[in-house]
Amino acid sequence: MQNLILASSSPRRKELLETLRIPFAISSSNVDESFNPDLSPDEVVMELAHRKAQAVFEENHDAFVIGSDTIVAAENQILGKPADEAEAIQMLKRLSGNQHDVYTGVSIVSPASSARFFEKTEVWFWELTDDEIRSYVKSGEPFDKAGAYGIQGLGGMLVKKIHGDYFAVVGLPVARTVRELKRLGFQLPY
């Protein structure tokens, strides 16, 4: 049986991969997540996803390893994870009433070959009041999430609509990932 490893400690990515009913292991890597500011958002997520997958693959040469990275970009400026409450508030005010893009890059490294791709999803926020923003920040949810919100949690109440792959916004474009795994020769159990 082929080994599949998710190169991430993200509980959201773990949950998404579990929906596929494919046995897998988790092995997160502590790679450098700095990037060249001249790169476009799609190049950034594919590069970071590949670093994560490659680092885990180097210790597991017989496995298919999936690395993934998600960023939020507002007017092509990348919004990372907020460092503190003030930065979370600032990010959410910037997203309030506006459209932004969520990029998720995926890299799959296997013994025979590899693949890199990204999904871009457009997200629109409702116009948020200062009270709504402060209340959401007080929940604690924004602090480990790019752009200071999680669409799959309380942050879903901030989202007016999306155009694209919902699962990519959560952290892993499930359907595309499965297709790429199959294309690389991974045998699904069904």
C-alpha positions as CSV (number, residue, x, y, z in Angstrom):
1,M,0.0,0.0,0.0
2,Q,1.2,3.5,-0.9
3,N,2.0,5.9,1.9
4,L,0.4,9.3,2.0
5,I,1.7,12.1,4.3
6,L,0.2,15.5,5.0
7,A,3.1,17.9,5.6
8,S,1.0,20.1,7.9
9,S,-0.1,20.4,11.5
10,S,-3.2,22.3,10.5
11,P,-6.3,20.8,12.0
12,R,-8.4,22.1,9.1
13,R,-6.2,20.5,6.5
14,K,-6.3,17.2,8.5
15,E,-10.1,17.3,8.6
16,L,-10.4,18.0,4.9
17,L,-8.1,15.1,4.0
18,E,-10.0,12.8,6.4
19,T,-13.2,13.4,4.3
20,L,-11.5,11.5,1.5
21,R,-11.3,8.3,3.5
22,I,-7.7,7.8,2.5
23,P,-5.3,6.6,5.2
24,F,-2.5,9.2,5.8
25,A,0.0,10.2,8.3
26,I,0.9,13.7,9.5
27,S,4.4,15.1,9.6
28,S,4.8,18.8,9.8
29,S,8.0,20.6,8.9
30,N,9.5,23.7,10.3
31,V,10.6,25.3,7.1
32,D,11.5,28.9,6.6
33,E,8.3,30.7,5.5
34,S,9.9,33.9,4.4
35,F,9.5,34.8,0.8
36,N,10.7,37.2,-1.9
37,P,8.3,40.2,-1.8
38,D,8.6,40.4,-5.6
39,L,6.8,37.1,-6.0
40,S,3.1,37.1,-6.9
41,P,0.7,35.6,-4.4
42,D,0.2,32.4,-6.4
43,E,4.0,32.0,-6.7
44,V,4.4,32.5,-2.9
45,V,1.9,29.8,-1.9
46,M,3.3,27.3,-4.4
47,E,6.8,27.9,-3.2
48,L,5.9,27.6,0.5
49,A,3.8,24.5,-0.2
50,H,6.7,22.9,-2.0
51,R,9.2,23.7,0.7
52,K,6.9,21.9,3.2
53,A,6.3,18.9,1.1
54,Q,10.0,18.6,0.1
55,A,11.2,18.8,3.7
56,V,9.0,15.9,4.7
57,F,9.7,13.9,1.5
58,E,13.4,14.0,2.3
59,E,12.7,11.9,5.4
60,N,10.1,9.7,3.6
61,H,11.3,8.8,0.1
62,D,8.7,6.1,-0.4
63,A,5.7,8.4,0.2
64,F,3.4,10.7,-1.6
65,V,3.7,14.0,0.4
66,I,1.2,16.8,0.3
67,G,2.3,20.3,1.3
68,S,-0.1,23.2,1.3
69,D,0.0,26.9,2.1
70,T,-2.8,29.6,2.2
71,I,-2.5,33.3,2.0
72,V,-5.0,36.2,1.8
73,A,-4.3,39.1,-0.6
74,A,-6.1,42.4,-0.6
75,E,-5.2,44.5,-3.6
76,N,-2.2,42.2,-4.2
77,Q,-0.8,42.9,-0.7
78,I,-0.4,39.7,1.2
79,L,-2.0,39.6,4.7
80,G,-0.4,37.0,6.9
81,K,-1.4,35.8,10.3
82,P,-2.0,38.7,12.7
83,A,0.7,39.2,15.3
84,D,-1.7,40.7,17.9
85,E,-5.1,42.1,18.5
86,A,-4.4,45.5,16.9
87,E,-3.1,43.9,13.7
88,A,-6.2,41.5,13.5
89,I,-8.5,44.5,13.9
90,Q,-6.6,46.4,11.2
91,M,-6.8,43.5,8.8
92,L,-10.5,42.9,9.3
93,K,-11.2,46.6,8.8
94,R,-9.4,46.5,5.5
95,L,-11.4,43.4,4.4
96,S,-14.7,44.9,5.6
97,G,-17.1,45.6,2.8
98,N,-14.5,44.6,0.2
99,Q,-13.4,41.7,-2.0
100,H,-10.1,40.0,-1.4
101,D,-8.4,36.9,-2.8
102,V,-7.5,33.7,-1.0
103,Y,-4.7,31.7,-2.6
104,T,-4.0,28.1,-1.6
105,G,-0.9,26.4,-3.1
106,V,-0.4,22.7,-3.1
107,S,2.7,20.7,-3.8
108,I,2.7,16.9,-4.0
109,V,6.1,15.2,-4.0
110,S,6.2,11.4,-4.8
111,P,9.0,8.9,-5.6
112,A,8.4,9.2,-9.3
113,S,7.4,12.8,-9.9
114,S,5.8,15.9,-8.4
115,A,3.1,18.5,-9.0
116,R,2.5,22.1,-7.9
117,F,-0.7,24.1,-8.4
118,F,-2.8,26.8,-6.7
119,E,-6.4,27.8,-6.4
120,K,-7.6,31.4,-6.2
121,T,-10.9,32.1,-4.6
122,E,-12.5,35.5,-4.5
123,V,-14.2,36.4,-1.1
124,W,-16.4,39.3,-0.3
125,F,-17.0,40.5,3.2
126,W,-20.1,42.2,4.6
127,E,-19.6,45.7,5.8
128,L,-18.6,45.1,9.4
129,T,-19.2,47.4,12.4
130,D,-16.4,48.1,14.9
131,D,-18.3,46.1,17.5
132,E,-18.5,43.0,15.1
133,I,-14.8,43.2,14.5
134,R,-13.9,43.6,18.2
135,S,-16.2,40.7,19.1
136,Y,-14.8,38.4,16.5
137,V,-11.2,39.3,17.6
138,K,-12.1,38.6,21.2
139,S,-13.2,35.1,20.2
140,G,-9.5,34.3,19.6
141,E,-10.2,32.7,16.2
142,P,-8.2,35.2,14.0
143,F,-4.8,34.7,15.5
144,D,-3.6,31.5,13.6
145,K,-5.3,32.4,10.3
146,A,-4.1,34.3,7.3
147,G,-6.1,37.5,6.9
148,A,-7.3,37.2,10.5
149,Y,-10.4,35.0,9.8
150,G,-11.4,31.4,9.3
151,I,-14.3,30.9,6.9
152,Q,-15.1,27.5,8.5
153,G,-15.6,28.9,12.0
154,L,-17.1,32.1,13.4
155,G,-15.4,34.0,10.6
156,G,-18.0,32.5,8.2
157,M,-20.4,35.2,9.6
158,L,-18.2,37.9,8.0
159,V,-18.4,36.4,4.5
160,K,-21.0,37.7,2.1
161,K,-20.1,35.5,-0.8
162,I,-17.3,33.6,-2.5
163,H,-16.4,32.7,-6.1
164,G,-14.2,29.7,-6.3
165,D,-13.3,26.7,-4.2
166,Y,-14.6,26.9,-0.6
167,F,-12.2,24.1,0.5
168,A,-9.3,26.1,-0.8
169,V,-10.2,28.9,1.5
170,V,-10.3,26.5,4.4
171,G,-6.8,25.3,3.4
172,L,-6.8,22.4,0.9
173,P,-8.6,22.3,-2.5
174,V,-9.8,18.7,-2.0
175,A,-11.1,17.8,-5.5
176,R,-8.0,19.2,-7.3
177,T,-5.7,17.5,-4.8
178,V,-7.3,14.1,-5.5
179,R,-7.1,14.6,-9.2
180,E,-3.4,15.5,-9.0
181,L,-2.7,12.5,-6.7
182,K,-4.3,10.1,-9.2
183,R,-2.4,11.7,-12.1
184,L,0.9,11.1,-10.2
185,G,-0.1,7.4,-9.8
186,F,-1.5,7.3,-6.3
187,Q,-4.0,4.5,-6.0
188,L,-7.2,5.5,-4.2
189,P,-8.8,2.8,-2.0
190,Y,-12.2,3.1,-3.8
